[in-house]
Amino acid sequence: MPQSKNRPRAVTPRRTSLVDHFRWYGIPPSPRHQELQEAARQAGWIPPWELKDQKPQKKKAGKRSGISRGGRMEIRRSLVYNALRQLNPKHQTKPYSNTSLEALRRKYDHLLTRNADDPDPILSGILSALTPADLKALKRVSDDTLLSDLKAIKRRHRTII
């Protein structure tokens, strides 16, 4: 049935979006806001107005992490270079073939199993500088990362590969 022009339309109450429940209020507008925020905090949500204090700490931690990852990358590349030099000449001349990459992976993994008392002074120095966390991260390296390290070594030392 069509609505008459004289009769006012029914006003539907404005529903608040979920985002409105997570805005900062000095005094929460309703108990529902407070309950939702409390439930979210228990689930691990940190309100944005409390993050301002953490920003400098996170920035500092990110810089430390970046320096650590960069150092770990250089150590990994040194180990890859060392492993590459120990491969037989057939694998050294075609380092990107599947068999060469498999041999490189085996040699790289073998180098990580040695200990810091190794007779090779370079390898001994590298392994003695590693923390257990570094060693764990170096063992989890993917084949794609080894391949990219191999390419970086090729760019750096054009005469060896």
FENWOKA-V75314 format. One record per residue. N is the residue number from 0. PHI is phi in degrees with one decimal (* if undefined). D_FIRST is the distance of its C-alpha to the first C-alpha in Angstrom with 1 decimal. Layout:
BEGIN
n: [N:N]
phi: [PHI:PHI]
d_first: [D_FIRST:D_FIRST]
END
This chain:
BEGIN
n: [0:1:2:3:4:5:6:7:8:9:10:11:12:13:14:15:16:17:18:19:20:21:22:23:24:25:26:27:28:29:30:31:32:33:34:35:36:37:38:39:40:41:42:43:44:45:46:47:48:49:50:51:52:53:54:55:56:57:58:59:60:61:62:63:64:65:66:67:68:69:70:71:72:73:74:75:76:77:78:79:80:81:82:83:84:85:86:87:88:89:90:91:92:93:94:95:96:97:98:99:100:101:102:103:104:105:106:107:108:109:110:111:112:113:114:115:116:117:118:119:120:121:122:123:124:125:126:127:128:129:130:131:132:133:134:135:136:137:138:139:140:141:142:143:144:145:146:147:148:149:150:151:152:153:154:155:156:157:158:159:160]
phi: [*:-67.7:-77.6:-78.2:-71.2:-84.4:-84.8:-72.4:-71.9:-73.0:-91.5:-86.9:-64.2:-73.0:-86.7:-81.9:-78.3:-62.8:-60.7:-61.5:-75.0:-110.6:-82.9:-80.3:-130.8:-58.1:-125.0:-58.0:-64.9:-150.6:-61.3:-62.9:-58.2:-64.6:-64.5:-63.7:-65.1:-65.9:-64.2:-66.3:-63.0:-65.7:-85.0:110.7:-72.8:-113.7:-61.1:-58.0:-72.3:-96.3:-80.6:-57.9:-71.4:-89.0:-58.0:-63.5:-66.2:-66.8:-64.2:-64.4:-64.6:-64.3:-66.3:-62.5:-63.7:-63.8:-65.3:-63.4:-64.7:-64.6:-64.5:-63.2:-63.9:-65.4:-63.3:-61.6:-65.9:-64.8:-67.0:-64.7:-61.5:-62.9:-64.8:-63.1:-68.0:-90.6:-71.8:-71.6:-56.9:-60.5:-75.7:-72.4:-76.6:-125.1:-71.3:-97.0:-72.4:-61.0:-66.3:-67.7:-65.7:-65.7:-65.7:-62.7:-61.8:-62.4:-67.5:-61.3:-62.2:-64.8:-61.6:-73.9:-85.7:-70.0:-109.3:-71.6:-90.3:-61.1:-67.1:-71.6:-65.3:-68.6:-63.7:-61.8:-63.8:-64.0:-68.4:-73.4:-83.4:-80.4:-87.1:-58.4:-66.9:-63.4:-62.2:-63.5:-66.5:-68.7:-74.6:-88.6:-64.5:-82.2:-66.3:-65.0:-67.5:-61.7:-64.9:-67.8:-65.5:-61.9:-66.2:-65.4:-65.0:-62.1:-65.8:-75.4:-120.9:-62.5:-84.4:-87.8:-113.1]
d_first: [0.0:3.8:6.5:9.1:12.5:14.4:12.9:14.8:13.7:15.0:18.4:19.5:23.2:25.5:27.1:30.8:32.3:35.3:37.5:36.9:38.4:41.6:42.3:45.2:44.6:47.5:45.6:42.7:39.4:38.5:40.3:38.2:39.8:43.2:42.6:41.4:44.3:46.8:45.6:45.8:49.3:50.4:49.2:51.4:49.2:51.2:49.3:49.9:51.5:54.2:55.0:56.7:59.8:59.9:59.6:63.4:64.3:62.1:63.5:67.0:66.3:64.8:68.0:70.2:68.2:68.5:72.2:72.6:70.7:72.8:76.0:74.9:74.2:77.7:79.3:77.3:78.5:82.0:81.8:80.3:83.2:85.7:84.3:84.3:87.9:88.8:87.3:89.6:90.1:88.1:84.9:85.8:86.0:82.6:80.7:77.2:77.8:76.1:79.5:80.5:77.3:77.8:81.4:80.4:77.8:80.5:83.0:80.5:79.6:83.3:84.1:81.5:83.2:86.5:87.5:88.8:92.4:92.3:95.4:93.4:93.3:90.1:88.2:89.7:88.6:85.0:84.6:86.2:83.7:80.7:78.8:77.3:73.8:75.1:76.8:73.6:71.6:74.3:74.3:70.5:70.8:69.0:70.7:68.7:70.0:73.5:73.0:71.8:74.7:77.0:75.7:76.1:79.7:80.3:79.2:81.3:84.4:84.5:88.0:87.4:84.8]
END
